[in-house]
Every structure is written in structure tokens, then in C-alpha cells.
Amino acid sequence: MDHQSSRGLQQFKNYVGIKFQLYNSLFTSLPFHRIEKTGILLSLFLSNCEEGFKKKQSPAQIIEEFFQKHTSYTSERDKLDLLFRFVQYVERQVVLFDALEDASFREVNDVNGVGTLKHLESEIIQNNKEDQLAEKLKDFSIRMVLTAHPTQFYPGHVLGILNDLEESIRESDLTRINLLLQQLGKTGFINQSKPTPYDEAVSLCWFLENVFYNAIPEIIASLANGLQMNLADWKNDRLMCIGFWPGGDRDGNPLRDVRP
């Protein structure tokens, strides 16, 4: 592993891995039924799954062995209740991990390195290619097509918490982080009905409002500043376009009764 990769891995451990372990401990106080046992049993379940996989056991055998070795549950209702609590627990751990990754993006990733806009600008200036780039940008266009799969997006209320959690982690506001995790524990992740293409569109609108509508002007302004151009003289209003395709891929959503 080269020095840059090793440094990046260490940064990820410091800003995401270690913080995840710290903040994850707050999950023990989440308002779930018998939450105090869920975290412990989930760790035991993970170990049991790893051992069972090595022994080439089937999923059913692994789960049954877990209940026999680590619990006193005998009824199917109790077993299903625990498995459901595992899902609840893990869902919220994923949200926490997502928030940590987003909050630490600039620390974990080299935002001025190869492949970034800053690196491109420095290469352009170093090679005296400003005029050529400015000419190219007059008719250059990128279209980012946003689509969604019904299993790949959080409900709107969860996205709101995720956004606030990211900000609180960035500010190291432990009190607010704890409150948001408590709120997350009481927030449902399951949609009451299967999402329609319209639901997918509404979900994508959250990203338009909170991500792309802010990021695109910043990128264009950064380009203009790097080329010493006045934004008032920027002629290409289609440099960065958004494509919107909920329901257009015709796969995944069981409510799409579309035929070619």
C-alpha cells in the first residue's frame, strides 16, 4: 500500500471508524423495546453468522443455532421480534455511518487531488491553457441523470434527520447528536405503501433542493474564478444540467405496469 493510500485509510479510521464506535454507543439509549439487549445480541449474532458461514451452514441453521446458544426464546413470535429489532438497530447504524462519511468528506478525501476541479484548474494554469478551456466551456455540457430505485432511498423525514446529524457531527455537538439519534429511534423507516414513480420523484427533489441546487452554482463560480471570468459574462447556461428519470428505467418498481 502506497503512502497516500495508507494516509487515506488512517484518515478514514480517525474521522469515520473511531467516531462511529463512539457515537454508536449512544444507540444503547435509543427508545426501542428491550434495546439494552439488542446491541449485545447483535454482536453475538454477527459472530455466530461468521462461524456458521465457515462451517458452510445454511442461513436457517445459523439463525436457529444462534437462538439455541445465546437466547432462551422458543416461540416464533419472540424470535421474529428479536430479528426485527436487529433490523431496526442496523438501519439506524447505517444512517449514522452515512452521516459520518458525509461530514468527514473533506478530511477523508483529497479535494484538491487528481481528478478534482481544483487539480484541473492548476493544470490548466500551469500549462497556459486558460483560453482553450474558456473556449471549450462555451458549448460544453454535462447532464447528470437522477434516477431512484424504491429500495435505495430514505423517506423524507429520515433524510432531514440525516442532514441535521451530518451538520452536528461536523460541529462535534454531542448533545444535539444524542437528541437526533433519539429522534431517529422514534422515526419510522418503513413506508406504509409501495413507492410509486411519483414517490421516487419527490425523494429526488430533496437532493435537488439540498445538494445540487447549492453545489452546481459553487462549481461554476469556482471555474469562473479560476479562469478569471466575470459570471455576468458566462454565456453557457447548459454547462451542468440535471436529467430526471424516476420511473423511466422500467425496472424494480412493482407498481410500474409499463410495456415497451
Secondary structure as the mmCIF struct_conf table of DSSP 4:
data_model
#
loop_
_struct_conf.conf_type_id
_struct_conf.id
_struct_conf.beg_label_comp_id
_struct_conf.beg_label_asym_id
_struct_conf.beg_label_seq_id
_struct_conf.end_label_comp_id
_struct_conf.end_label_asym_id
_struct_conf.end_label_seq_id
HELX_RH_AL_P HELX_RH_AL_P1 HIS A 3 PHE A 12
HELX_RH_PI_P HELX_RH_PI_P1 LYS A 13 GLY A 17
HELX_RH_AL_P HELX_RH_AL_P2 ILE A 18 ASN A 24
HELX_RH_3T_P HELX_RH_3T_P1 SER A 25 SER A 29
BEND BEND1 LEU A 30 PHE A 32
TURN_TY1_P TURN_TY1_P1 HIS A 33 ARG A 34
HELX_RH_AL_P HELX_RH_AL_P3 ILE A 35 LYS A 54
TURN_TY1_P TURN_TY1_P2 LYS A 55 LYS A 56
HELX_RH_AL_P HELX_RH_AL_P4 PRO A 59 HIS A 70
BEND BEND2 SER A 75 SER A 75
HELX_RH_AL_P HELX_RH_AL_P5 GLU A 76 ALA A 103
TURN_TY1_P TURN_TY1_P3 SER A 104 SER A 104
HELX_RH_AL_P HELX_RH_AL_P6 PHE A 105 VAL A 108
BEND BEND3 ASN A 109 ASN A 109
TURN_TY1_P TURN_TY1_P4 VAL A 111 ASN A 112
BEND BEND4 GLY A 113 GLY A 113
TURN_TY1_P TURN_TY1_P5 VAL A 114 GLY A 115
BEND BEND5 THR A 116 THR A 116
HELX_RH_AL_P HELX_RH_AL_P7 LEU A 117 GLN A 126
TURN_TY1_P TURN_TY1_P6 ASN A 127 ASN A 128
HELX_RH_AL_P HELX_RH_AL_P8 GLU A 130 LYS A 136
TURN_TY1_P TURN_TY1_P7 LEU A 137 ASP A 139
STRN STRN1 ILE A 142 LEU A 146
TURN_TY1_P TURN_TY1_P8 PRO A 150 THR A 151
BEND BEND6 GLN A 152 GLN A 152
HELX_RH_AL_P HELX_RH_AL_P9 GLY A 156 ARG A 170
TURN_TY1_P TURN_TY1_P9 GLU A 171 SER A 172
HELX_RH_AL_P HELX_RH_AL_P10 LEU A 174 GLY A 185
TURN_TY1_P TURN_TY1_P10 LYS A 186 LYS A 186
BEND BEND7 THR A 187 THR A 187
BEND BEND8 ILE A 190 ILE A 190
BEND BEND9 GLN A 192 SER A 193
HELX_LH_PP_P HELX_LH_PP_P1 LYS A 194 THR A 196
HELX_RH_AL_P HELX_RH_AL_P11 PRO A 197 PHE A 207
HELX_RH_PI_P HELX_RH_PI_P2 LEU A 208 PHE A 212
HELX_RH_AL_P HELX_RH_AL_P12 TYR A 213 GLY A 226
TURN_TY1_P TURN_TY1_P11 LEU A 227 GLN A 228
HELX_RH_3T_P HELX_RH_3T_P2 LEU A 231 ASP A 233
TURN_TY1_P TURN_TY1_P12 ASP A 237 ARG A 238
BEND BEND10 LEU A 239 LEU A 239
STRN STRN2 MET A 240 PHE A 244
TURN_TY1_P TURN_TY1_P13 PRO A 246 ASP A 249
BEND BEND11 GLY A 252 GLY A 252
TURN_TY1_P TURN_TY1_P14 PRO A 254 LEU A 255
#
